[in-house]
């Protein structure tokens, strides 16, 4: 079981296409969200998501951090926040 956001989202960002708009990347991201929220509920936010993954992703890619990486991380941070808000607002998870 993944204990950190970085561990939980590794199946998404370790894929070579993680920073593309490929539909499979969205599927992997959504599955990671589902699994993370099932275990941890709403005990994370978009800022924590962004910070942890901004540290973890370059380690996977040999230290490289491109502007496309930042753009993807910002987009997916907003998605993470929207999914969290939806689950909270519909009573599916607590904060």
MMTF fields as JSON, N, C-alpha, C and O atoms, coordinates in Angstrom:
{
  "mmtfVersion": "1.0.0",
  "mmtfProducer": "UNKNOWN",
  "numBonds": 379,
  "numAtoms": 380,
  "numGroups": 95,
  "numChains": 1,
  "numModels": 1,
  "chainsPerModel": [1],
  "groupsPerChain": [95],
  "chainIdList": ["A"],
  "bondAtomList": [4, 2, 8, 6, 12, 10, 16, 14, 20, 18, 24, 22, 28, 26, 32, 30, 36, 34, 40, 38, 44, 42, 48, 46, 52, 50, 56, 54, 60, 58, 64, 62, 68, 66, 72, 70, 76, 74, 80, 78, 84, 82, 88, 86, 92, 90, 96, 94, 100, 98, 104, 102, 108, 106, 112, 110, 116, 114, 120, 118, 124, 122, 128, 126, 132, 130, 136, 134, 140, 138, 144, 142, 148, 146, 152, 150, 156, 154, 160, 158, 164, 162, 168, 166, 172, 170, 176, 174, 180, 178, 184, 182, 188, 186, 192, 190, 196, 194, 200, 198, 204, 202, 208, 206, 212, 210, 216, 214, 220, 218, 224, 222, 228, 226, 232, 230, 236, 234, 240, 238, 244, 242, 248, 246, 252, 250, 256, 254, 260, 258, 264, 262, 268, 266, 272, 270, 276, 274, 280, 278, 284, 282, 288, 286, 292, 290, 296, 294, 300, 298, 304, 302, 308, 306, 312, 310, 316, 314, 320, 318, 324, 322, 328, 326, 332, 330, 336, 334, 340, 338, 344, 342, 348, 346, 352, 350, 356, 354, 360, 358, 364, 362, 368, 366, 372, 370, 376, 374],
  "bondOrderList": [1, 1, 1, 1, 1, 1, 1, 1, 1, 1, 1, 1, 1, 1, 1, 1, 1, 1, 1, 1, 1, 1, 1, 1, 1, 1, 1, 1, 1, 1, 1, 1, 1, 1, 1, 1, 1, 1, 1, 1, 1, 1, 1, 1, 1, 1, 1, 1, 1, 1, 1, 1, 1, 1, 1, 1, 1, 1, 1, 1, 1, 1, 1, 1, 1, 1, 1, 1, 1, 1, 1, 1, 1, 1, 1, 1, 1, 1, 1, 1, 1, 1, 1, 1, 1, 1, 1, 1, 1, 1, 1, 1, 1, 1],
  "groupList": [{"groupName": "UNK", "atomNameList": ["N", "CA", "C", "O"], "elementList": ["N", "C", "C", "O"], "formalChargeList": [0, 0, 0, 0], "bondAtomList": [1, 0, 2, 1, 3, 2], "bondOrderList": [1, 1, 2], "singleLetterCode": "X", "chemCompType": "L-PEPTIDE LINKING"}],
  "groupTypeList": [0, 0, 0, 0, 0, 0, 0, 0, 0, 0, 0, 0, 0, 0, 0, 0, 0, 0, 0, 0, 0, 0, 0, 0, 0, 0, 0, 0, 0, 0, 0, 0, 0, 0, 0, 0, 0, 0, 0, 0, 0, 0, 0, 0, 0, 0, 0, 0, 0, 0, 0, 0, 0, 0, 0, 0, 0, 0, 0, 0, 0, 0, 0, 0, 0, 0, 0, 0, 0, 0, 0, 0, 0, 0, 0, 0, 0, 0, 0, 0, 0, 0, 0, 0, 0, 0, 0, 0, 0, 0, 0, 0, 0, 0, 0],
  "groupIdList": [1, 2, 3, 4, 5, 6, 7, 8, 9, 10, 11, 12, 13, 14, 15, 16, 17, 18, 19, 20, 21, 22, 23, 24, 25, 26, 27, 28, 29, 30, 31, 32, 33, 34, 35, 36, 37, 38, 39, 40, 41, 42, 43, 44, 45, 46, 47, 48, 49, 50, 51, 52, 53, 54, 55, 56, 57, 58, 59, 60, 61, 62, 63, 64, 65, 66, 67, 68, 69, 70, 71, 72, 73, 74, 75, 76, 77, 78, 79, 80, 81, 82, 83, 84, 85, 86, 87, 88, 89, 90, 91, 92, 93, 94, 95],
  "secStructList": [7, 7, 7, 1, 2, 2, 2, 2, 6, 2, 2, 2, 2, 6, 1, 6, 6, 6, 6, 1, 7, 7, 2, 2, 2, 2, 2, 2, 2, 2, 2, 2, 2, 2, 2, 2, 2, 2, 2, 2, 6, 6, 7, 7, 7, 2, 2, 2, 2, 2, 2, 2, 2, 2, 2, 2, 2, 2, 2, 2, 6, 6, 6, 7, 7, 7, 2, 2, 2, 2, 2, 2, 2, 2, 2, 2, 2, 2, 2, 2, 2, 2, 2, 2, 2, 2, 2, 2, 2, 6, 6, 1, 1, 7, 7],
  "xCoordList": [0.84, 0.0, 0.885, 1.837, 0.553, 1.309, 1.008, -0.148, 2.047, 1.858, 1.991, 1.517, 2.623, 2.774, 2.121, 1.835, 1.892, 1.362, 2.313, 1.881, 3.594, 4.583, 4.519, 4.598, 4.376, 4.267, 2.952, 2.92, 1.887, 0.565, 0.449, -0.249, 1.133, 1.009, 2.152, 2.227, 3.026, 4.133, 3.663, 4.281, 2.599, 2.163, 1.798, 1.907, 1.371, 1.053, 2.322, 2.527, 3.179, 4.317, 5.505, 6.438, 5.502, 6.613, 6.4, 7.331, 5.178, 4.908, 5.628, 5.659, 6.19, 6.966, 6.118, 6.651, 4.817, 3.933, 3.219, 2.259, 3.669, 2.933, 2.661, 1.648, 3.541, 3.369, 2.738, 2.867, 2.059, 1.349, -0.149, -0.571, -0.91, -2.365, -2.988, -4.145, -2.219, -2.706, -3.821, -3.696, -4.905, -6.016, -5.597, -6.168, -4.637, -4.179, -3.535, -3.619, -2.897, -2.315, -3.403, -3.254, -4.496, -5.625, -6.212, -6.549, -6.335, -6.845, -5.956, -6.451, -4.64, -3.709, -3.818, -3.824, -3.905, -4.029, -5.305, -5.274, -6.418, -7.688, -7.662, -8.199, -7.045, -6.93, -6.084, -6.416, -5.004, -4.169, -4.957, -4.853, -5.75, -6.601, -7.564, -7.688, -8.239, -9.203, -8.555, -9.076, -7.43, -6.76, -6.26, -6.372, -5.71, -5.212, -6.354, -6.242, -7.44, -8.55, -9.261, -9.811, -9.261, -9.845, -9.106, -9.72, -7.804, -6.977, -6.849, -6.959, -6.618, -6.27, -7.395, -7.239, -8.511, -9.595, -9.115, -8.354, -9.561, -9.224, -8.051, -7.992, -7.119, -5.988, -4.817, -3.662, -5.116, -4.082, -4.751, -5.976, -3.954, -4.504, -3.613, -2.567, -4.051, -3.335, -1.914, -1.001, -1.716, -0.368, 0.573, 1.712, 0.094, 0.906, 1.19, 2.306, 0.171, 0.334, 1.452, 2.376, 1.346, 2.322, 3.728, 4.677, 3.873, 5.196, 5.843, 7.01, 5.068, 5.639, 6.019, 7.073, 5.168, 5.481, 6.571, 7.324, 6.666, 7.738, 9.101, 10.097, 9.153, 10.398, 10.619, 11.745, 9.57, 9.702, 9.945, 10.747, 9.287, 9.368, 10.786, 11.25, 11.5, 12.869, 13.797, 14.72, 13.571, 14.391, 14.2, 15.147, 12.989, 12.701, 13.339, 13.748, 13.425, 13.909, 15.338, 15.713, 16.127, 17.53, 17.763, 18.796, 16.827, 17.008, 16.448, 16.444, 15.977, 15.451, 14.086, 13.242, 13.878, 12.58, 12.35, 12.984, 11.435, 11.168, 9.929, 9.128, 9.778, 8.581, 7.321, 6.278, 7.4, 6.232, 5.878, 4.705, 6.883, 6.628, 5.858, 4.88, 6.307, 5.643, 4.205, 3.299, 3.997, 2.647, 1.739, 0.592, 2.244, 1.454, 1.163, 0.043, 2.157, 1.95, 0.919, 0.086, 0.962, -0.026, -1.431, -2.39, -1.544, -2.844, -3.388, -4.564, -2.525, -2.985, -3.203, -3.999, -2.516, -2.793, -4.203, -4.929, -4.584, -5.943, -6.963, -8.029, -6.638, -7.526, -7.644, -8.739, -6.514, -6.508, -7.43, -8.233, -7.31, -8.114, -9.596, -10.445, -9.908, -11.306, -11.908, -13.053, -11.151, -11.632, -11.844, -12.853, -10.899, -11.021, -12.259, -13.016, -12.468, -13.63, -14.933, -15.878, -14.977, -16.172, -16.465, -17.594, -15.454, -15.658, -16.074, -16.911, -15.487, -15.86, -17.291, -18.099, -17.603, -18.922, -20.054, -21.179, -19.758, -20.798, -20.807, -21.533, -19.997, -19.993, -19.308, -19.497, -18.51, -17.84, -16.567, -16.116, -15.986, -14.826, -14.933, -15.623, -14.242, -14.169, -12.833, -11.926, -12.72, -11.464, -10.523, -9.404],
  "yCoordList": [-1.184, 0.0, 1.246, 1.351, 2.171, 3.423, 4.293, 4.452, 4.846, 5.681, 7.162, 7.987, 7.521, 8.926, 9.18, 8.25, 10.441, 10.797, 10.365, 9.858, 10.566, 10.186, 8.69, 8.278, 7.887, 6.438, 6.079, 5.239, 6.704, 6.385, 6.721, 6.033, 7.776, 8.222, 7.746, 8.13, 6.926, 6.411, 5.656, 5.808, 4.845, 4.176, 5.155, 4.82, 6.349, 7.372, 8.015, 8.038, 8.539, 9.32, 8.488, 9.033, 7.202, 6.398, 5.989, 5.524, 6.16, 5.873, 6.919, 8.099, 6.491, 7.411, 8.533, 9.567, 8.343, 9.357, 10.195, 10.897, 10.132, 10.778, 12.254, 12.778, 12.932, 14.369, 14.689, 15.8, 13.703, 13.92, 14.0, 13.929, 14.143, 14.17, 12.852, 12.811, 11.8, 10.495, 10.025, 10.159, 9.478, 9.02, 7.993, 7.977, 7.158, 6.173, 6.854, 6.345, 7.997, 8.729, 9.247, 9.212, 9.727, 10.16, 8.983, 9.113, 7.839, 6.646, 6.266, 5.98, 6.262, 5.929, 6.944, 6.572, 8.222, 9.269, 9.075, 9.15, 8.829, 8.648, 7.421, 7.453, 6.353, 5.158, 5.441, 4.989, 6.179, 6.55, 7.405, 7.219, 8.347, 9.159, 8.267, 8.386, 7.381, 6.49, 5.686, 5.633, 5.073, 4.239, 5.069, 4.647, 6.245, 7.102, 7.537, 7.438, 8.014, 8.511, 7.388, 7.617, 6.181, 5.039, 4.773, 4.432, 4.927, 4.637, 5.845, 5.714, 7.023, 8.2, 9.217, 10.202, 9.005, 9.986, 11.331, 11.404, 12.376, 13.723, 14.338, 15.557, 13.52, 14.034, 14.475, 14.168, 15.182, 15.759, 16.878, 16.93, 17.753, 18.805, 18.972, 18.334, 19.844, 20.016, 20.517, 20.122, 21.369, 21.892, 20.773, 20.686, 19.93, 18.799, 17.841, 17.341, 17.595, 16.753, 17.309, 16.592, 18.591, 19.255, 19.192, 18.875, 19.489, 19.504, 18.119, 17.966, 17.108, 15.757, 15.227, 14.611, 15.463, 14.946, 15.753, 15.211, 17.029, 17.848, 17.345, 17.493, 16.765, 16.16, 14.769, 14.42, 13.973, 12.566, 12.373, 11.521, 13.124, 12.904, 13.099, 12.261, 14.165, 14.301, 13.161, 12.819, 12.572, 11.43, 10.268, 9.538, 10.096, 9.021, 9.295, 8.365, 10.554, 10.892, 11.425, 12.191, 11.036, 11.428, 12.895, 13.439, 13.549, 14.94, 15.944, 17.143, 15.488, 16.42, 16.944, 16.185, 18.236, 18.851, 19.891, 20.946, 19.572, 20.417, 21.272, 20.997, 22.289, 23.134, 22.314, 22.584, 21.328, 20.467, 19.662, 19.375, 19.297, 18.593, 19.502, 19.083, 20.745, 21.691, 21.942, 21.99, 22.1, 22.331, 21.139, 21.317, 19.938, 18.736, 18.622, 18.296, 18.887, 18.799, 19.824, 19.515, 21.029, 22.05, 21.615, 21.764, 21.08, 20.619, 19.487, 19.482, 18.532, 17.393, 17.758, 17.114, 18.765, 19.254, 19.826, 19.606, 20.561, 21.099, 19.962, 20.028, 18.922, 17.76, 17.051, 16.665, 16.878, 16.26, 17.035, 16.444, 18.369, 19.224, 19.119, 19.079, 19.075, 18.967, 17.624, 17.571, 16.553, 15.229, 15.189, 14.667, 15.738, 15.786, 16.591, 16.16, 17.742, 18.575, 17.841, 17.879, 17.178, 16.419, 15.328, 15.201, 14.554, 13.466, 14.001, 13.407, 15.118, 15.726, 16.271, 16.008, 17.034, 17.655, 16.648, 16.927, 15.486, 14.449, 13.481, 12.487, 13.777, 12.961, 11.626, 10.749, 11.443, 10.165, 10.023, 8.91, 11.158, 11.154, 12.34, 13.318, 12.244, 13.357, 14.054, 13.551, 15.201, 15.954, 15.443, 15.942],
  "zCoordList": [0.0, 0.0, 0.0, 0.772, -0.869, -0.961, 0.254, 0.648, 0.833, 2.012, 1.714, 2.496, 0.603, 0.245, -1.104, -1.857, -1.394, -2.7, -3.812, -4.847, -3.593, -4.602, -4.895, -6.053, -3.863, -4.074, -4.752, -5.652, -4.326, -4.867, -6.356, -7.101, -6.78, -8.16, -9.055, -10.222, -8.523, -9.326, -10.566, -11.619, -10.497, -11.728, -12.842, -14.021, -12.48, -13.48, -14.023, -15.236, -13.146, -13.646, -14.099, -14.689, -13.845, -14.358, -15.809, -16.466, -16.313, -17.723, -18.578, -18.228, -19.671, -20.51, -21.094, -21.498, -21.142, -21.719, -20.661, -20.98, -19.412, -18.315, -18.56, -18.096, -19.277, -19.492, -20.844, -21.357, -21.409, -22.672, -22.368, -21.214, -23.394, -23.223, -23.678, -24.095, -23.594, -24.025, -23.085, -21.868, -23.634, -22.787, -21.725, -20.635, -22.017, -21.034, -19.819, -18.7, -20.045, -18.922, -17.998, -16.777, -18.576, -17.753, -16.987, -15.81, -17.644, -16.963, -15.784, -14.693, -16.007, -14.917, -13.785, -12.611, -14.136, -13.121, -12.304, -11.076, -12.978, -12.274, -11.367, -10.26, -11.829, -11.0, -9.758, -8.662, -9.929, -8.777, -7.794, -6.582, -8.315, -7.44, -6.666, -5.447, -7.373, -6.747, -5.617, -4.503, -5.915, -4.912, -3.739, -2.589, -4.021, -2.945, -2.034, -0.812, -2.61, -1.797, -1.053, 0.024, -1.605, -0.895, 0.409, 1.419, 0.384, 1.558, 2.477, 3.696, 1.896, 2.692, 2.834, 3.556, 2.172, 2.234, 1.717, 0.752, 2.358, 1.917, 2.645, 2.804, 3.09, 3.869, 2.999, 3.296, 1.943, 1.075, 0.298, 0.193, -0.232, -1.081, -2.309, -2.43, -3.214, -4.484, -4.261, -4.987, -3.282, -3.019, -2.561, -3.02, -1.666, -1.203, -2.362, -2.507, -3.178, -4.368, -5.251, -5.638, -5.557, -6.432, -5.854, -6.571, -4.569, -3.939, -3.926, -4.285, -3.506, -3.434, -4.807, -4.967, -5.8, -7.13, -7.815, -8.624, -7.505, -8.085, -7.603, -8.311, -6.431, -5.929, -6.498, -6.853, -6.592, -6.987, -8.477, -8.858, -9.309, -10.76, -11.289, -12.062, -10.913, -11.437, -11.015, -11.754, -9.847, -9.428, -10.39, -10.683, -10.877, -11.816, -13.169, -13.864, -13.541, -14.882, -14.876, -15.764, -13.903, -13.874, -13.594, -13.985, -12.926, -12.541, -13.521, -13.239, -14.662, -15.664, -15.232, -14.754, -15.401, -15.142, -16.235, -16.255, -17.136, -18.297, -18.077, -17.184, -18.877, -18.751, -19.015, -18.42, -19.888, -20.128, -18.885, -18.644, -18.094, -16.835, -15.884, -15.266, -15.773, -14.877, -15.318, -14.486, -16.608, -17.121, -16.826, -16.417, -17.031, -16.751, -15.267, -14.875, -14.445, -13.0, -12.537, -11.685, -13.079, -12.722, -13.147, -12.389, -14.36, -14.855, -13.992, -13.628, -13.669, -12.884, -11.407, -10.723, -10.927, -9.57, -9.506, -8.536, -10.549, -10.61, -10.711, -10.1, -11.481, -11.573, -10.235, -9.826, -9.55, -8.224, -7.29, -6.568, -7.308, -6.451, -6.804, -5.914, -8.1, -8.531, -8.115, -7.665, -8.262, -7.869, -6.359, -5.885, -5.607, -4.152, -3.746, -2.876, -4.363, -4.038, -4.346, -3.557, -5.488, -5.858, -4.823, -4.348, -4.485, -3.53, -2.16, -1.481, -1.767, -0.48, -0.544, 0.347, -1.606, -1.725, -1.823, -1.409, -2.367, -2.501, -1.321, -1.329, -0.313, 0.899, 0.761, 1.604, -0.285, -0.487, 0.331, 0.603, 0.722, 1.619, 2.559, 2.27, 3.689, 4.625, 4.478, 3.816, 5.093, 5.036, 6.1, 6.226]
}
